[in-house]
Amino acid sequence: MPDPVLESARELVGEALVELRSSIEGLPVEALNWRPADDETNSLAVLATHTLYATRLWLSLAMGAPLPDRDRESEFRASADDVASLLRLVDELSEDCRAMLRSTDEVDWAAMRETRGRGGDAPPEVTAAYALIHPTEHLRGHVDQMALMRHLWQQRDS
């Protein structure tokens, strides 16, 4: 029988990744780099980049896989040179995230995972369950932000 926790994560993360991509599709480069409150906010390009790299790292942690390279600070300096390049990055990192969740290995959700090298304000250790739930809610939050930003961009001159 499939792991119901992992099946739920596959569904929730998969839905959010589709929505993340649709927040970017069809927008001009100017919209992807637009910061609604100047330098006080992140652009869609920054949010997509940060969200996907963070999600991939945390899912790797949850599944007990080797942690991918990550430069968290550079994620917040990301900009889109063209829509196609950003969409390629989104597709590549989304596939990495989905692949993490396709594992058929049993996961001990109570197992402790070291967050060392992760950056940010994470505790030094978390359970595998936390490492799965955290990126799911982080992803969802940023996807909702991106949908709102897209809406604000589309309504800015109305």
C-alpha positions as CSV (number, residue, x, y, z in Angstrom):
1,M,0.0,0.0,0.0
2,P,1.4,3.4,-0.9
3,D,2.4,5.8,1.9
4,P,-0.6,8.1,2.4
5,V,1.7,10.9,3.7
6,L,3.8,10.8,0.6
7,E,0.8,10.5,-1.7
8,S,-0.7,13.6,-0.1
9,A,2.5,15.5,-0.5
10,R,2.7,14.5,-4.2
11,E,-0.8,15.8,-4.8
12,L,-0.3,19.1,-2.9
13,V,3.1,19.9,-4.2
14,G,2.1,18.9,-7.8
15,E,-0.9,21.2,-7.7
16,A,1.2,24.1,-6.4
17,L,3.9,23.6,-9.0
18,V,1.3,23.8,-11.8
19,E,0.0,27.0,-10.2
20,L,3.5,28.5,-9.9
21,R,4.1,27.9,-13.5
22,S,0.8,29.4,-14.5
23,S,1.6,32.6,-12.5
24,I,4.5,33.2,-14.9
25,E,3.1,32.0,-18.3
26,G,2.0,34.6,-20.7
27,L,3.6,37.6,-18.9
28,P,6.2,39.9,-20.4
29,V,9.7,40.0,-18.9
30,E,8.9,43.4,-17.4
31,A,6.1,41.7,-15.3
32,L,8.5,39.0,-14.1
33,N,11.0,41.5,-12.8
34,W,8.4,44.0,-11.4
35,R,8.5,44.7,-7.7
36,P,5.2,46.1,-6.6
37,A,6.7,48.1,-3.7
38,D,10.1,48.7,-5.3
39,D,13.0,47.1,-3.5
40,E,10.9,46.3,-0.5
41,T,9.2,43.4,-2.3
42,N,10.4,40.5,-4.4
43,S,9.6,40.0,-8.1
44,L,7.9,37.0,-9.6
45,A,11.3,35.9,-10.9
46,V,12.7,36.0,-7.4
47,L,9.8,34.3,-5.8
48,A,9.8,31.5,-8.4
49,T,13.6,31.0,-8.1
50,H,13.7,31.0,-4.3
51,T,10.6,28.9,-3.9
52,L,11.7,26.2,-6.2
53,Y,15.3,25.9,-4.9
54,A,14.0,25.9,-1.3
55,T,11.3,23.3,-2.1
56,R,13.9,21.0,-3.8
57,L,16.3,21.3,-0.9
58,W,13.7,20.6,1.8
59,L,12.1,17.7,-0.1
60,S,15.6,16.2,-0.5
61,L,16.0,16.6,3.3
62,A,12.7,14.9,3.9
63,M,13.4,12.0,1.7
64,G,17.0,11.5,3.1
65,A,18.5,12.3,-0.3
66,P,21.8,14.2,-0.7
67,L,21.2,17.9,-0.5
68,P,21.5,19.8,-3.7
69,D,23.8,22.8,-4.1
70,R,22.0,26.0,-3.2
71,D,23.0,29.7,-3.0
72,R,20.1,31.1,-1.0
73,E,21.3,34.7,-1.2
74,S,21.5,34.7,-5.0
75,E,17.9,33.5,-5.2
76,F,16.8,36.9,-4.0
77,R,18.9,38.7,-6.7
78,A,17.3,36.6,-9.5
79,S,15.9,38.3,-12.6
80,A,14.4,37.1,-15.8
81,D,16.2,37.9,-19.0
82,D,13.5,36.2,-21.0
83,V,10.3,34.3,-20.2
84,A,11.5,31.0,-21.8
85,S,14.6,30.8,-19.6
86,L,12.6,31.3,-16.5
87,L,10.0,28.7,-17.6
88,R,12.9,26.2,-18.3
89,L,14.2,26.8,-14.8
90,V,10.7,26.3,-13.3
91,D,10.2,23.1,-15.3
92,E,13.6,21.7,-14.4
93,L,13.3,22.4,-10.7
94,S,9.7,21.3,-10.6
95,E,10.6,18.0,-12.1
96,D,13.4,17.6,-9.5
97,C,10.8,18.2,-6.8
98,R,8.3,15.7,-8.3
99,A,11.1,13.1,-8.7
100,M,11.9,13.4,-5.0
101,L,8.4,12.5,-4.2
102,R,8.2,9.6,-6.6
103,S,10.4,7.5,-4.3
104,T,9.0,4.1,-3.5
105,D,11.3,3.7,-0.5
106,E,9.6,3.6,2.9
107,V,10.2,6.8,4.9
108,D,10.5,6.9,8.6
109,W,8.7,10.2,9.2
110,A,10.0,10.4,12.8
111,A,13.7,10.1,11.6
112,M,15.8,13.2,12.4
113,R,17.3,15.2,9.6
114,E,20.2,17.6,10.0
115,T,19.5,21.0,8.4
116,R,23.2,22.1,8.5
117,G,24.1,24.1,5.5
118,R,20.5,24.8,4.7
119,G,20.8,28.5,5.5
120,G,18.1,30.7,6.9
121,D,16.7,30.2,10.4
122,A,16.0,26.5,10.4
123,P,16.7,24.5,13.6
124,P,19.7,22.3,13.5
125,E,17.6,19.1,13.3
126,V,14.0,18.4,12.2
127,T,12.0,15.3,11.7
128,A,11.5,13.9,8.2
129,A,7.8,14.8,8.5
130,Y,8.7,18.4,9.3
131,A,11.1,18.5,6.3
132,L,8.2,17.3,4.1
133,I,5.4,19.6,5.5
134,H,7.5,22.7,5.7
135,P,8.3,23.0,2.0
136,T,4.7,22.2,1.2
137,E,3.4,25.1,3.1
138,H,6.3,27.4,2.1
139,L,5.6,26.5,-1.6
140,R,1.8,27.1,-1.2
141,G,2.4,30.5,0.5
142,H,4.7,31.8,-2.2
143,V,2.4,30.4,-5.0
144,D,-0.4,32.4,-3.5
145,Q,1.8,35.5,-3.4
146,M,2.7,35.0,-7.0
147,A,-1.0,34.7,-8.1
148,L,-1.7,37.9,-6.3
149,M,1.3,39.7,-7.9
150,R,0.2,38.5,-11.3
151,H,-3.3,39.9,-10.6
152,L,-1.8,43.2,-9.4
153,W,0.4,43.5,-12.5
154,Q,-2.6,42.9,-14.8
155,Q,-4.7,45.5,-12.9
156,R,-2.1,48.2,-12.4
157,D,-3.2,50.4,-15.2
158,S,-7.0,49.7,-14.9
